[in-house]
């Protein structure tokens, strides 16, 4: 399974960039969407609910790793669940402190990743990522293989 990981602070454009990437990721096969969410799980009309048409599987976890079912899972455990569900691609949003190559989105040029965030492979200001041609963004976004 291919993992595309978008991370950054609130307001950096993670959901908007993820929504732009989702149709291209879905061309690679079954798309799973995993999101670390701080303000309660998915609400009707939220940015996150807009991912529904693109992802065959959506697993949302609270910032403490708790799923709606009450299970506490790490990103790696969520990736295992996505793989078991038959996903070919996992689009991960959030989970900034988790290991693995990731696209880090900044709110502005001075908004550096916090101490302890590792594996930032590509670092962009969110508005730059949103204005970039989609095919170019898809070509340069970091990917890793999850086995």
C-alpha positions in Angstrom: 0.0 0.0 0.0 1.2 3.5 -0.9 1.1 6.1 1.9 0.7 9.8 1.1 1.0 11.8 4.3 0.0 15.5 4.6 0.8 17.2 8.0 0.9 20.7 9.5 -0.7 23.0 12.0 -4.4 23.8 12.0 -5.2 26.3 9.3 -2.2 25.3 7.1 -4.4 23.9 4.3 -4.1 20.1 5.1 -7.7 19.3 4.2 -7.8 21.4 1.1 -4.5 19.9 -0.2 -5.8 16.4 0.7 -9.0 17.1 -1.2 -7.0 18.2 -4.2 -4.8 15.0 -4.0 -7.7 12.6 -3.4 -8.9 12.1 -7.0 -5.3 11.5 -8.2 -4.6 9.1 -5.4 -7.9 7.3 -6.1 -6.6 6.6 -9.7 -4.0 4.4 -8.1 -6.7 2.1 -6.7 -8.8 1.9 -3.6 -8.2 5.0 -1.5 -8.3 5.0 2.3 -8.4 8.4 4.2 -6.9 8.5 7.7 -7.2 11.7 9.7 -6.1 12.8 13.1 -8.9 15.1 14.2 -8.9 17.4 17.3 -12.4 18.8 17.4 -14.5 15.8 17.6 -15.0 13.3 14.8 -16.6 14.1 11.4 -19.5 16.5 11.4 -21.9 17.0 8.5 -20.7 19.9 6.3 -17.2 19.9 7.7 -14.1 20.1 5.5 -13.4 16.5 6.4 -16.9 15.3 5.3 -16.0 16.6 1.8 -13.6 13.6 1.4 -16.5 11.1 1.3 -16.9 10.9 -2.5 -13.2 10.1 -2.9 -12.3 7.5 -0.2 -13.6 4.0 0.0 -12.5 3.8 3.6 -12.4 6.6 6.1 -10.8 6.1 9.5 -10.8 9.2 11.7 -9.0 9.2 15.0 -9.0 11.9 17.7 -5.8 13.6 18.6 -5.2 11.0 21.3 -5.6 8.1 18.8 -9.2 7.2 19.8 -11.5 6.0 17.1 -15.2 6.6 17.2 -15.5 2.9 18.3 -13.4 3.8 21.4 -10.3 2.0 20.2 -7.0 3.7 20.7 -4.7 3.1 17.6 -1.5 4.5 16.3 -1.0 5.6 12.7 0.8 2.3 12.0 -2.2 0.4 13.4 -4.6 2.5 11.3 -2.5 1.7 8.2 -2.8 -2.0 9.0 -6.6 -1.6 9.2 -6.6 0.3 5.8 -4.5 -2.4 4.2 -6.7 -5.2 5.6 -9.7 -3.3 4.1 -8.1 -3.6 0.7 -6.8 0.0 0.3 -4.1 0.5 -2.4 -3.4 4.0 -1.2 -3.7 5.6 2.2 -4.1 9.4 2.2 -3.0 10.4 5.7 -3.9 13.9 7.1 -2.4 15.0 10.4 -0.5 12.6 12.7 2.4 15.1 12.5 4.6 13.3 15.0 4.2 9.9 13.4 7.2 8.4 11.5 7.3 8.3 7.8 7.9 10.6 4.8 5.4 13.5 4.8 4.5 16.8 3.2 4.6 19.5 5.8 2.3 22.5 5.2 3.1 25.8 6.8 0.6 28.6 7.4 3.3 31.1 6.3 7.0 31.1 5.6 7.9 31.4 9.3 5.8 28.5 10.5 8.4 25.8 10.9 7.6 22.2 12.0 7.8 21.9 15.8 10.6 20.1 17.5 10.2 16.4 17.4 8.5 16.3 14.0 10.7 14.1 11.8 10.7 12.8 8.2 9.5 16.0 6.6 10.4 15.2 3.0 8.7 18.2 1.4 8.0 21.6 3.1 5.6 24.0 1.5 3.4 27.0 2.5 -0.1 25.7 2.2 -1.2 28.5 -0.2 1.7 27.6 -2.5 0.6 24.0 -2.5 -2.9 25.0 -3.3 -1.8 27.2 -6.2 0.5 24.6 -7.7 -0.7 22.7 -10.8 -2.3 19.5 -9.5 -0.3 17.1 -11.6 3.0 18.8 -10.4 1.9 18.6 -6.8 1.0 14.9 -7.2 4.4 14.3 -8.9 6.5 15.8 -6.0 4.4 14.8 -3.0 6.3 12.3 -0.8 5.2 8.7 -0.8 6.2 5.6 1.2 5.3 2.0 0.9 3.6 0.3 3.8 3.9 -3.5 3.9 
